[in-house]
Each structure stands twice: as C-alpha cells, then as structure tokens.
Amino acid sequence: MKRVIVVTAAGLTLLGACSSSGTKKPAAAPTTATSSARSATTSTAGAGAATPSTIAGSTTTGVTPTEIKVGAILYKAFFADAAVGFNARIKRQNDAGGIYGRKVVLDTVIDDGELADQDLTAAKTLVLQDGVFAVAPVMTAAFAGASYLNDARVPFFGWSIEPRWCGLMWGFGFGGNDCDQATLKQVGDFPKAAAKLFPDGQVQGKAVALMSEDNTSASAAVGDFAKIWQHDGAKVVLVDTSVPTPPAVVGDYTPFAQKIMTSNNGGPPDYVQVVFATSDTIGLYKKLVQLGYKGIVQGFSNYDPRLLGGTKGLVSSIQMAPFEDAAIVPEVQQMVTDLKAYKPDVTLGQPAAAGYWTADFLVKALEKAGPNLSREALYNAINGGFTYAAGGALAPVTWPDGHQAITGAAVYVQDEGDHFAVPVHLTPLQLIDNPGYTGK
C-alpha cells in the first residue's frame, strides 16, 4: 500500500511506507507504513488464488557440500540493520551445524538506493556475477528486480512492502506477499483491533480522520481504510491526500492539522490515521499536539528506539510482535538473544527484526527442502504446501496462498517518552468481504 524515505530528527534517514510499482521513487508513508498498514488488511484471495505446484529441475548454483551462498538487496538508508538481523539468525543455525551440513553465507549486500534501475542492476549482479543460490534478505520499496528474479527462477526472501511481489511464485515474504488491496476479495478487519486503543473498546460511532501524502499508493490506502472503518460503524469525517510526498518538504503543518481539528462538525475527531513517511508523521503529530488535540493519532513508520520521546503519545501499527514483548513471547526473546550475541550494540528496531524473520523463514524452508538442495527443491518445498510460523512473533503464513496476501494481524505500540508501550499485542484479524474490492 505505500512506502517512502524521510529524514527524521537526530539526522536519522528512515523509510516509512510502501509503494506501488510506479516509476517514481517510492512515496512516503508506507513501507513500514503501508506494509504494516497493509498487514492490517489481509486477504485469502487476490488476483487469482495460487494452487500447489511442483516443478522439475536441479539447479544448484551457489550450493556446495558445505555452503549455501545468498546475497541481499537493501535500501541501506533504512534497512541496513536487516543484514545484522539476518546474520544473527543464520549464525545460530550455522553454529549448530548449518542445514544438512551446509552453512548459509550472506556473501554480498547491495544497496539499491531505493531506485528502480539500481535495484534491477543489483538483482542481475547477484545472479549473473556473484552466482548466489537465492536473494535474501530483500528490503526495499523499489524492487524492480522482482520480475527479473522470478523469470530467472531465483528464489528471493524478505519483507514484502510493495505490490511488485504479488503473485510472483519465486518470491517469499516472511509475512506474505504484498498486493494491491483493491484486488483482494477479503481483508482483515483491523478496526476491531484498533478498538482496543479506546477506553470503551468500541469504534462504533467514533469520528475518524484519515490523511496521506499525495502519492498513488498512500492515497489508495487511506481510501481503502476509510471503507473498512465505515464497515465497522465508525464515522469517517475526513479523507485528505494532499500532503506533499518526500523529498518535498512541508514547511508548516498547520493547514493540515487544522483540517483535522475541524473535521468533525467543526471539532476534532476521535482518531487520526496517517499514511506518512516518518518525517511527516512527526511533523503533523507535533502540530496536532500544539493545537491541543487529545485523541488518538496512529501512523505506521515510527517504531524505532532512536525516535522515542519526540512523539510521546503517538501510536504506530507494526506487523510483528515488538521487542517489548520478549518477556511474554519466547520467539521474540530468542531473537533478542541472537541479535545481542551477534552485535551487542544493535538497534532493536523493525529493520533488524525483519532481517531476522527473513532468515528464520529461509532456514525452515531449506530444512523442508531436504539435503538434495536445488532451487527447484526449495520452490517445491514451499509452493507444494508449507506454513511458515514463528510462534507468537508473527501470524502464520500458508504457502502458496501467501503469494497473494499479506498475513492478517495487527500490533500497536505507543511512544511513552522513554519506552514503547504495547496497548495491542499481536492480534490475528478476522477476514471480512472487502468493501473496497473492485473485482479487477
């Protein structure tokens, strides 16, 4: 549903939202924003349901008796720590003997700069020059190399944060593959989870304002979200898609904040949902607080310990159980242990977690593929019927259905100044008929 890049306070360059497969540089607000946003609206049927299939062949490029070579494509300005997370999980596996005696080696990490032409070049370099077995982790909102890898029959794994993953049978997102929400017959009923943010636990009758940046994917997202809020009885009082997309800079958020503050019959709404890049989320939120807003503001791109305190009270929707749940989710505690063992000063944020879960998925898929490893054996192991599960850390994804849908689960965290609270833990979402389904 959306994505983007943005420079935040403290000089952090962050990506926040998912982008469609357009030609422009991914717009702001969604990678994490839209991917998380999109993870809140899942489907079991999209652009044609996938069916179990097997293929013939025995391509062993990148495989030796002792090694499985993979390469990564990352937008390093935001996802550099994905390589850390990936290697942390792989180290534990390799230290235990690898996979049927083979160690997984992340041989090359290429920064695509979140530019489509550079991304395609990166994919070709890994396949034609480096001879990798698979591409992992992949984390970018400009994944122009997706179709190339799929056509070359090279498996790729990562965090699917844009619709170019949709329906590609050689692509495997740890949370499923992102698709245009309008093509999904069913979606996750995310307002039911968001209701837990209200003291009375209800969305019925609540006034909701939605705002996005002016790029296609973010605009489409808030339009889709509005329909789902209305389905659950909320009163949508504003859908505004006029905020300039980064790298454009908003000098004054007052006009946008005032639209929100007067959207509910001249007064403020109960809930504000924004599909923004990190910088715009921070800017608008601070202006709303300055104007005296007391309701809930929820974005998708601000779960990062380096941002704590700058947006106290802001709620972020994320796709996975947060690090704060380590005490109650053993899989998260294991991740923290592995990350600290590999890099003691690692930032416990979404990029590291996404890299970690990518590696975990790859390890489990390789185990199922068996000792006679080939690209085709791995493909068959997953697409022949496989469920990737990470306990309480992620909602399970069943393949091959995962090629058409992001997993339906919601998690909400809130900036408390010096830590993140978790008002809504990982919550599987009930599927409903998509009120925004176009039939295309």
C-alpha positions as CSV (number, residue, x, y, z in Angstrom):
1,M,0.0,0.0,0.0
2,K,2.7,2.5,0.4
3,R,6.3,3.4,1.3
4,V,9.0,6.2,1.4
5,I,12.1,7.8,2.6
6,V,12.5,10.5,5.1
7,V,15.0,12.3,7.2
8,T,13.9,12.4,10.8
9,A,15.1,14.2,13.9
10,A,18.6,13.3,15.1
11,G,19.6,13.0,11.5
12,L,18.1,9.5,11.0
13,T,17.2,8.7,7.5
14,L,14.2,6.4,7.6
15,L,11.8,4.8,5.3
16,G,8.2,4.7,6.1
17,A,5.7,3.3,3.7
18,C,5.1,1.0,0.9
19,S,5.0,2.0,-2.7
20,S,3.2,0.7,-5.8
21,S,5.1,-0.4,-8.8
22,G,5.1,3.0,-10.3
23,T,8.1,4.7,-11.9
24,K,8.5,7.4,-9.3
25,K,10.8,7.0,-6.3
26,P,8.6,5.4,-3.6
27,A,6.5,7.9,-1.9
28,A,6.4,8.5,1.7
29,A,4.4,6.9,4.3
30,P,4.3,3.4,3.7
31,T,6.9,0.9,3.6
32,T,6.7,0.2,7.1
33,A,3.7,2.4,7.0
34,T,1.9,0.7,4.3
35,S,3.2,-2.7,4.8
36,S,2.1,-2.6,8.4
37,A,-1.0,-0.8,7.2
38,R,-1.4,-3.5,4.6
39,S,-0.7,-6.2,7.1
40,A,-3.8,-4.9,8.9
41,T,-5.8,-5.8,5.8
42,T,-5.2,-9.3,4.7
43,S,-6.7,-11.5,2.1
44,T,-7.1,-15.1,1.3
45,A,-7.9,-14.4,-2.3
46,G,-6.4,-11.8,-4.6
47,A,-5.5,-11.7,-8.2
48,G,-6.3,-15.4,-8.7
49,A,-5.7,-17.9,-6.0
50,A,-2.5,-19.8,-6.1
51,T,-2.5,-23.5,-6.3
52,P,0.1,-26.0,-5.1
53,S,2.6,-26.8,-7.8
54,T,5.9,-28.6,-8.3
55,I,8.4,-28.1,-11.0
56,A,11.2,-30.2,-12.4
57,G,14.9,-29.4,-12.4
58,S,18.0,-29.4,-10.2
59,T,19.7,-26.0,-10.3
60,T,22.4,-25.9,-7.7
61,T,24.0,-22.6,-8.4
62,G,25.5,-21.2,-5.2
63,V,25.4,-24.6,-3.4
64,T,28.4,-26.6,-2.4
65,P,28.7,-29.6,0.0
66,T,29.5,-27.1,2.8
67,E,27.8,-23.8,1.8
68,I,24.7,-22.1,0.6
69,K,25.5,-18.7,-0.8
70,V,22.9,-15.9,-0.7
71,G,23.1,-12.2,-1.5
72,A,21.0,-9.2,-0.3
73,I,19.3,-6.2,-1.8
74,L,18.6,-3.5,0.7
75,Y,17.8,0.2,0.9
76,K,20.5,0.8,3.4
77,A,19.4,4.2,4.5
78,F,16.6,2.5,6.4
79,F,17.2,-1.2,6.2
80,A,21.0,-1.6,6.9
81,D,20.2,-3.4,10.1
82,A,18.3,-6.1,8.2
83,A,21.7,-7.7,7.3
84,V,22.5,-7.7,11.0
85,G,19.2,-9.4,11.9
86,F,19.6,-11.9,9.1
87,N,23.2,-12.8,10.1
88,A,22.2,-13.1,13.7
89,R,19.7,-15.8,13.0
90,I,22.0,-17.5,10.5
91,K,24.9,-17.5,13.0
92,R,22.8,-19.5,15.5
93,Q,21.9,-22.0,12.7
94,N,25.5,-22.3,11.4
95,D,26.9,-22.7,14.9
96,A,24.5,-25.6,15.3
97,G,25.9,-27.3,12.2
98,G,24.1,-25.4,9.5
99,I,21.4,-27.1,7.3
100,Y,22.2,-30.7,6.4
101,G,25.9,-29.8,7.0
102,R,25.8,-26.6,4.9
103,K,26.3,-23.2,6.3
104,V,24.3,-20.3,4.9
105,V,26.7,-17.4,3.9
106,L,25.4,-13.9,3.1
107,D,28.1,-13.2,0.5
108,T,27.1,-9.8,-0.8
109,V,24.9,-6.9,0.3
110,I,23.9,-4.4,-2.3
111,D,22.4,-1.0,-1.6
112,D,19.8,-0.2,-4.3
113,G,19.4,3.4,-3.0
114,E,15.7,2.7,-3.3
115,L,16.0,3.4,-7.1
116,A,14.4,1.1,-9.5
117,D,17.2,1.0,-12.1
118,Q,19.8,0.4,-9.4
119,D,17.7,-2.4,-7.9
120,L,17.4,-4.2,-11.2
121,T,21.2,-3.9,-11.7
122,A,21.7,-5.3,-8.2
123,A,19.5,-8.3,-8.9
124,K,21.4,-9.1,-12.1
125,T,24.7,-8.7,-10.4
126,L,23.8,-11.2,-7.7
127,V,22.6,-13.7,-10.2
128,L,25.0,-13.3,-13.2
129,Q,28.1,-12.2,-11.4
130,D,28.0,-13.5,-7.9
131,G,26.2,-16.7,-8.6
132,V,24.0,-16.8,-5.5
133,F,21.6,-19.6,-4.7
134,A,18.9,-17.2,-3.5
135,V,18.5,-13.5,-2.9
136,A,17.9,-12.7,0.8
137,P,17.2,-10.5,2.6
138,V,15.3,-8.2,0.2
139,M,14.1,-5.0,1.8
140,T,13.3,-2.1,-0.5
141,A,10.3,-0.2,-1.8
142,A,11.8,0.0,-5.3
143,F,12.0,-3.7,-6.0
144,A,12.3,-3.5,-9.8
145,G,14.4,-6.7,-9.8
146,A,11.4,-8.8,-8.6
147,S,10.2,-9.8,-12.0
148,Y,13.7,-10.5,-13.3
149,L,14.4,-12.8,-10.4
150,N,11.1,-14.6,-10.8
151,D,11.7,-15.1,-14.6
152,A,15.2,-16.3,-13.8
153,R,13.7,-18.8,-11.3
154,V,15.9,-17.5,-8.5
155,P,14.1,-17.6,-5.1
156,F,14.0,-14.4,-3.1
157,F,13.0,-13.8,0.5
158,G,12.4,-10.7,2.6
159,W,9.9,-8.2,3.8
160,S,7.3,-7.7,1.1
161,I,6.5,-4.0,1.3
162,E,5.2,-3.2,-2.2
163,P,2.9,-4.9,-4.7
164,R,5.6,-5.9,-7.1
165,W,5.9,-9.1,-5.0
166,C,2.3,-10.0,-5.7
167,G,1.7,-13.3,-7.4
168,L,5.4,-14.0,-8.1
169,M,5.9,-17.7,-7.3
170,W,9.6,-17.4,-6.6
171,G,9.1,-14.6,-4.1
172,F,8.6,-15.3,-0.4
173,G,7.8,-12.5,2.1
174,F,8.0,-13.6,5.7
175,G,4.6,-12.1,6.2
176,G,3.2,-13.0,2.8
177,N,3.4,-11.0,-0.5
178,D,2.0,-7.5,-0.8
179,C,-0.8,-7.0,-3.3
180,D,-3.0,-4.1,-4.4
181,Q,-5.7,-4.1,-1.7
182,A,-8.4,-3.3,-4.2
183,T,-7.8,-6.7,-5.8
184,L,-8.4,-8.6,-2.6
185,K,-11.8,-10.2,-2.1
186,Q,-11.3,-10.4,1.7
187,V,-9.4,-8.1,4.1
188,G,-8.5,-8.2,7.8
189,D,-11.0,-6.3,10.0
190,F,-8.3,-4.1,11.6
191,P,-10.7,-1.6,13.3
192,K,-11.6,-4.4,15.6
193,A,-8.0,-4.4,16.9
194,A,-7.7,-0.6,16.9
195,A,-10.9,-0.5,19.0
196,K,-8.7,-1.7,21.9
197,L,-7.0,1.7,21.9
198,F,-10.2,3.4,23.0
199,P,-11.2,3.3,26.7
200,D,-14.5,1.8,25.9
201,G,-13.1,-0.7,23.3
202,Q,-15.5,0.4,20.6
203,V,-15.2,2.0,17.2
204,Q,-18.9,2.3,16.6
205,G,-19.8,6.0,16.2
206,K,-16.2,7.2,16.6
207,A,-15.1,10.0,14.3
208,V,-12.1,9.0,12.2
209,A,-9.9,11.3,10.1
210,L,-7.5,9.8,7.5
211,M,-4.7,11.7,5.9
212,S,-1.9,10.6,3.4
213,E,0.8,12.0,1.3
214,D,-0.1,12.7,-2.3
215,N,1.3,9.6,-4.0
216,T,-0.8,7.0,-5.6
217,S,-0.2,4.1,-3.2
218,A,-0.8,6.1,0.0
219,S,-3.9,7.8,-1.4
220,A,-5.3,4.5,-2.4
221,A,-4.6,3.1,1.1
222,V,-6.5,5.7,3.0
223,G,-9.4,5.3,0.7
224,D,-9.4,1.6,1.3
225,F,-9.0,2.1,5.1
226,A,-11.9,4.5,5.1
227,K,-14.3,1.9,3.7
228,I,-13.2,-0.6,6.4
229,W,-13.7,1.9,9.2
230,Q,-17.2,2.6,7.9
231,H,-17.9,-1.1,7.7
232,D,-17.3,-1.3,11.4
233,G,-19.6,1.6,12.2
234,A,-17.0,4.4,12.5
235,K,-17.9,7.9,11.1
236,V,-15.2,8.9,8.6
237,V,-15.1,12.7,8.7
238,L,-12.0,13.3,6.6
239,V,-10.0,11.7,3.8
240,D,-7.3,14.0,2.8
241,T,-4.5,13.1,0.4
242,S,-2.9,16.5,-0.1
243,V,0.3,16.3,2.0
244,P,3.4,16.6,-0.4
245,T,5.4,13.4,-0.7
246,P,9.0,13.5,0.3
247,P,11.5,14.6,-0.8
248,A,9.2,17.6,-0.9
249,V,9.4,19.3,2.4
250,V,6.4,20.6,4.3
251,G,7.3,24.0,5.9
252,D,4.2,24.3,8.0
253,Y,1.8,21.5,9.1
254,T,-0.7,24.0,10.4
255,P,-3.1,23.9,7.4
256,F,-3.2,20.1,7.5
257,A,-3.6,19.9,11.3
258,Q,-6.4,22.5,11.2
259,K,-8.3,20.4,8.6
260,I,-8.2,17.6,11.1
261,M,-9.1,19.7,14.1
262,T,-12.3,21.0,12.5
263,S,-13.2,17.8,10.5
264,N,-15.8,16.5,13.0
265,N,-18.6,19.1,12.6
266,G,-16.1,21.9,13.4
267,G,-14.4,19.9,16.2
268,P,-11.6,17.3,16.3
269,P,-12.1,13.6,15.5
270,D,-11.6,10.7,18.0
271,Y,-8.9,9.0,15.9
272,V,-6.4,10.2,13.2
273,Q,-4.8,7.6,11.0
274,V,-1.9,8.8,8.8
275,V,-0.1,7.1,5.9
276,F,3.0,9.2,6.0
277,A,6.8,8.9,5.9
278,T,8.5,9.2,9.3
279,S,9.2,12.9,9.0
280,D,5.7,13.9,8.0
281,T,4.2,11.7,10.8
282,I,6.4,13.6,13.3
283,G,5.7,17.0,11.9
284,L,1.9,16.6,11.8
285,Y,1.7,14.9,15.2
286,K,3.6,17.7,16.9
287,K,1.4,20.3,15.3
288,L,-1.7,18.5,16.4
289,V,-0.4,18.3,20.0
290,Q,0.4,22.0,19.8
291,L,-3.2,22.7,18.8
292,G,-4.5,20.8,21.7
293,Y,-5.5,17.5,20.1
294,K,-6.4,14.9,22.8
295,G,-7.4,11.9,20.6
296,I,-5.5,9.0,19.1
297,V,-3.0,9.6,16.3
298,Q,-1.8,6.4,14.6
299,G,0.8,6.0,11.9
300,F,2.9,3.2,10.6
301,S,6.6,4.3,10.4
302,N,7.8,5.4,13.9
303,Y,8.6,2.3,15.8
304,D,12.3,3.0,16.4
305,P,14.0,3.4,19.8
306,R,16.0,6.4,18.3
307,L,12.8,8.3,17.9
308,L,11.5,7.8,21.5
309,G,10.3,10.9,23.2
310,G,10.0,13.1,20.2
311,T,6.4,12.0,19.6
312,K,5.2,11.0,23.1
313,G,1.7,9.5,22.8
314,L,1.9,8.6,19.1
315,V,0.7,5.1,18.2
316,S,2.3,3.0,15.5
317,S,0.9,0.0,13.8
318,I,3.5,-2.7,13.1
319,Q,3.5,-6.2,11.6
320,M,5.3,-8.2,14.2
321,A,5.4,-8.7,17.9
322,P,7.6,-5.9,19.2
323,F,10.8,-6.3,21.2
324,E,8.9,-5.2,24.3
325,D,7.0,-8.5,24.2
326,A,10.2,-10.5,24.8
327,A,9.1,-11.4,28.3
328,I,5.9,-13.0,27.1
329,V,6.8,-14.3,23.6
330,P,9.7,-16.8,23.7
331,E,10.4,-16.4,20.0
332,V,11.0,-12.6,20.5
333,Q,13.3,-13.3,23.4
334,Q,15.2,-15.8,21.3
335,M,15.5,-13.1,18.6
336,V,16.8,-10.5,21.2
337,T,19.4,-13.1,22.5
338,D,20.6,-13.9,18.9
339,L,20.8,-10.2,18.0
340,K,22.8,-9.3,21.1
341,A,25.1,-12.2,20.6
342,Y,25.9,-11.2,17.1
343,K,26.1,-7.4,17.6
344,P,25.8,-6.2,21.2
345,D,25.0,-2.6,20.2
346,V,22.4,-3.5,17.6
347,T,19.4,-1.2,17.4
348,L,16.3,-3.2,18.3
349,G,14.1,-1.8,15.6
350,Q,12.0,-3.1,12.7
351,P,14.8,-3.5,10.2
352,A,16.8,-5.9,12.4
353,A,13.6,-7.8,13.2
354,A,12.6,-8.0,9.5
355,G,16.0,-9.4,8.6
356,Y,15.9,-11.9,11.4
357,W,12.5,-13.3,10.4
358,T,13.5,-13.4,6.8
359,A,16.4,-15.7,7.8
360,D,14.2,-17.8,10.1
361,F,11.8,-18.4,7.2
362,L,14.7,-19.3,4.9
363,V,16.1,-21.7,7.4
364,K,12.9,-23.5,7.9
365,A,12.2,-23.7,4.2
366,L,15.7,-25.1,3.5
367,E,15.1,-27.7,6.2
368,K,12.0,-28.8,4.5
369,A,13.7,-28.8,1.0
370,G,16.0,-31.6,2.3
371,P,19.7,-32.5,1.8
372,N,19.5,-32.7,-2.0
373,L,19.2,-29.0,-2.3
374,S,18.4,-27.2,-5.5
375,R,16.4,-24.1,-6.4
376,E,13.6,-26.3,-7.6
377,A,13.6,-28.4,-4.5
378,L,13.3,-25.2,-2.4
379,Y,10.5,-23.9,-4.6
380,N,8.6,-27.2,-4.4
381,A,9.1,-27.4,-0.6
382,I,7.3,-24.1,-0.2
383,N,4.8,-24.0,-3.0
384,G,3.9,-27.6,-2.6
385,G,2.3,-26.7,0.7
386,F,4.1,-25.1,3.6
387,T,3.2,-22.9,6.6
388,Y,5.8,-20.5,8.0
389,A,5.2,-19.9,11.6
390,A,7.2,-18.0,14.2
391,G,5.1,-18.8,17.3
392,G,3.7,-15.6,18.9
393,A,6.1,-13.3,16.9
394,L,4.2,-13.4,13.6
395,A,0.9,-14.5,12.2
396,P,1.5,-17.8,10.3
397,V,1.6,-17.7,6.5
398,T,0.5,-20.6,4.4
399,W,2.0,-21.2,1.0
400,P,1.3,-21.0,-1.9
401,D,-1.6,-18.7,-0.7
402,G,1.0,-16.3,0.7
403,H,1.9,-15.2,-2.8
404,Q,-1.4,-13.3,-3.0
405,A,-1.8,-11.9,0.5
406,I,-0.1,-10.2,3.5
407,T,-0.8,-12.0,6.7
408,G,-3.7,-10.5,8.7
409,A,-2.6,-9.4,12.1
410,A,-2.3,-6.1,14.0
411,V,0.1,-4.9,16.6
412,Y,0.1,-1.3,18.1
413,V,2.9,0.3,20.1
414,Q,2.9,3.7,21.7
415,D,5.7,6.2,22.4
416,E,5.8,6.7,26.2
417,G,8.7,9.0,26.1
418,D,11.4,6.6,27.4
419,H,10.0,3.3,26.1
420,F,7.3,1.9,23.9
421,A,4.1,0.5,25.5
422,V,2.2,-2.2,23.7
423,P,-1.5,-1.4,24.1
424,V,-2.4,-4.1,21.5
425,H,-0.4,-7.2,21.2
426,L,-0.2,-9.4,18.1
427,T,-3.9,-9.8,17.2
428,P,-5.0,-12.1,14.3
429,L,-7.6,-10.3,12.3
430,Q,-11.0,-11.7,11.2
431,L,-11.5,-11.7,7.5
432,I,-14.4,-9.8,6.0
433,D,-15.6,-9.2,2.5
434,N,-13.5,-6.3,1.2
435,P,-15.8,-3.3,1.0
436,G,-13.3,-1.7,-1.5
437,Y,-13.0,-4.7,-3.8
438,T,-13.0,-3.7,-7.4
439,G,-13.3,-7.1,-8.9
440,K,-10.1,-6.5,-11.0
